[in-house]
Amino acid sequence: MQLQQRIQTFQQDHPKFVPFIMAIKDNALQEGTVLGVTVTTPDGRKIESNIKLTANDIETIKMMSDPGAMS
């Protein structure tokens, strides 16, 4: 219950994030896609990483996005 409330609050605070994730899930999850993440701290420091998706990565992402698969 508490997790659901946190997720709802996150979605309200960041309304563009869920549509972005859905667009990725529907259009960009394919072998060879490079997934990059950049974190910028309040003091301006940047931490970056990326991975090239494999078939196993895609299967894991799909399993995590299906609530029934986790039980």
C-alpha positions as CSV (number, residue, x, y, z in Angstrom):
1,M,0.0,0.0,0.0
2,Q,2.8,2.4,0.9
3,L,4.6,1.6,-2.3
4,Q,1.5,2.4,-4.4
5,Q,1.2,5.8,-2.7
6,R,4.9,6.5,-3.3
7,I,4.5,5.5,-7.0
8,Q,1.5,7.8,-7.4
9,T,3.3,10.7,-5.8
10,F,6.3,10.1,-8.1
11,Q,4.0,10.1,-11.1
12,Q,2.4,13.3,-10.0
13,D,5.7,15.0,-9.4
14,H,7.2,13.8,-12.7
15,P,4.3,13.5,-15.2
16,K,6.5,13.1,-18.3
17,F,8.5,10.1,-16.9
18,V,5.9,7.4,-17.3
19,P,5.1,8.3,-20.9
20,F,8.8,8.4,-21.6
21,I,9.2,4.9,-20.2
22,M,6.2,3.6,-22.1
23,A,7.7,5.1,-25.4
24,I,11.0,3.3,-24.7
25,K,9.2,0.0,-23.8
26,D,7.1,0.2,-27.0
27,N,9.6,1.5,-29.5
28,A,13.2,1.2,-28.4
29,L,13.7,-2.1,-26.5
30,Q,15.6,-4.1,-29.1
31,E,18.9,-5.9,-29.0
32,G,21.8,-3.4,-29.6
33,T,19.9,-0.4,-28.2
34,V,22.3,1.7,-26.0
35,L,20.6,2.7,-22.7
36,G,22.4,5.7,-21.2
37,V,22.0,7.4,-17.8
38,T,23.4,10.7,-16.7
39,V,23.0,11.8,-13.1
40,T,23.8,15.5,-12.3
41,T,24.2,16.3,-8.6
42,P,23.1,19.7,-7.2
43,D,26.7,20.8,-7.2
44,G,27.0,20.1,-10.9
45,R,29.0,16.9,-10.8
46,K,28.0,14.4,-13.6
47,I,28.0,10.6,-13.3
48,E,27.3,8.7,-16.5
49,S,27.0,5.1,-17.6
50,N,25.5,3.1,-20.5
51,I,24.8,-0.4,-21.5
52,K,24.1,-2.0,-24.8
53,L,20.9,-4.1,-24.4
54,T,21.1,-7.9,-24.9
55,A,18.2,-10.3,-25.4
56,N,18.5,-11.2,-21.7
57,D,18.4,-7.6,-20.6
58,I,15.2,-7.0,-22.6
59,E,13.5,-10.1,-21.1
60,T,14.4,-8.9,-17.6
61,I,13.0,-5.4,-18.3
62,K,9.8,-6.9,-19.7
63,M,9.5,-9.2,-16.6
64,M,10.0,-6.2,-14.2
65,S,7.4,-4.2,-16.1
66,D,4.8,-6.9,-15.6
67,P,3.5,-6.9,-12.0
68,G,2.2,-10.5,-12.3
69,A,5.6,-11.8,-13.3
70,M,7.3,-10.7,-10.0
71,S,5.1,-12.9,-7.7
